[in-house]
Amino acid sequence: MRIDIITVLPELLKSPFEASILKRAITAGLVSVHFHNLRDYATGGYKAIDDTQYGGGAGMVMMIEPIDKCISKLQQERDYDEIIYMTPDGERLTQSIANQVSLKGNIMILCGHYKGVDERVREKFITKEISIGDYVLSGGELGAAVLCDAVIRLIPGVLGNETSALTDSFQDGLLAPPIYTKPREYDGMKVPEILFSGNFPEIEKWRETKAYERTKERRPDLLDD
Ligand code: ADE
């Protein structure tokens, strides 16, 4: 998988890709991530990438021309399966969307800033708009990092244990059950006996029940659909 990220703040985005699982995935060649500074595509003496809104109103709007230049250059080099715009008015990111995106070959991610992009950018290029939640960030970069993390860990070979992504919260529509490790007893708090029974079908049943109970208590909305 190849991910191209278009941003005005590459330095804000880089560190998540320089540590832990994402770094390992890149080093292993399972994914490549490329940053493109929109400022490099700006024209005119001031190298502007934004301007005031037609019709008046507070806040700057990202101009279409530098974005067009950057996206068109990338499109000349390869085909893209998806061009994603990070924005609070996009579709809310879910595990299901992360699963779908993880199956793509080449994707581009455009990070919004200021008031957002000129509407014509969305009409001309964008195939998917994603929000990471119902709150407004100062730019799309942190959202793009969240999306990339959720997607990259699903690529086969990225996680050590192939099954571990499949047992994450949300993969089966439920939250994850409680988990334990050593010591068996800590400060009077004991690990449930069932986990030492060696009866794996019963342990699985116990986990499913706990996952269901936890979901019902914390996120009953997940049980609706
Ligand atoms: N840019 C600003 N807010 C955002 C959000 N909630 N999700 C994705 N991109 C954003």
Residues whose N, C-alpha, C, O or C-beta is under 5 A from the ligand:
A	BS01	ADE	M86 T87 P88 I130 S131 I132 G133 Y135 V136 L137 G139 G140 G143
